[in-house]
């Protein structure tokens, strides 16, 4: 399979180099506004442990909202089903940082991936520790998941968002007003801005996502039932208002960040990271989605594929075998 994946990725990398519409970088975080939209990288980590990368896959970028996957994993591990008392698990209808949506929902965020839900998740895992310890715990989680200690927070990005992230400050205050934040806003947001400022290369991020693919080697990090919950949330809410379109075009659980990264999972087959800093109108990487669509199509990786799809996907081939 690795040879076919490599051939597909090399063709995609060439196609992406030719794209003239590359989206707009995240101007609302000054430190990200200087990102070069010409960057494109993709890395695929397979069940066998083989890793295939194309483009600038060793350049670190800001993972931003992709970090919400890791804080959700920590929170589910600590609180189990009790987690859902404070956060919903339904797709949102407005922008990822909408204050209006939080007000309509009376302070209980739609899901853990909109900013309000992620801030609440961070507030929950902050219980019992200092902000510095909590950031340390999140870093420890991603380093363990990626088997790589060379993953760090970019302090300039964290400082940039602390100074300018007024919507997040507003969301934290609205959460407090509804009694859904236990810590002072500056403590919870201090952790949240730092988790978003974690920098990873595409190669590191693809390895970091392996625990979500259900590979034998990574079974101990997060309980299987929580992996299932996280993948379900990624499928339904991972691209905010663009989640339905992403399911239609790509068909695998996935989570985007405004740094231009996307982590996508083909259960039992692959963990995929893609990065291109230009975003679409929903705040998701424009070329990242195009590249994932092409890869999913050429490998037959959509989970919604019919029974005649790629035999490389054990989910599909097992299912078609049992249905007969
Ligand atoms: O809180 C924010 O606005 C950013 N730190 C993260 C938002 C984000 O990545 C949205 N995803 N596409």
Boltz pocket constraint, residues with backbone or C-beta under 6 A from the ligand:
constraints:
  - pocket:
      binder: B
      contacts: [[A, 63], [A, 64], [A, 65], [A, 66], [A, 96], [A, 97], [A, 115], [A, 161], [A, 168], [A, 192], [A, 196], [A, 256], [A, 257], [A, 258], [A, 259], [A, 282], [A, 283], [A, 284]]
      max_distance: 6.0
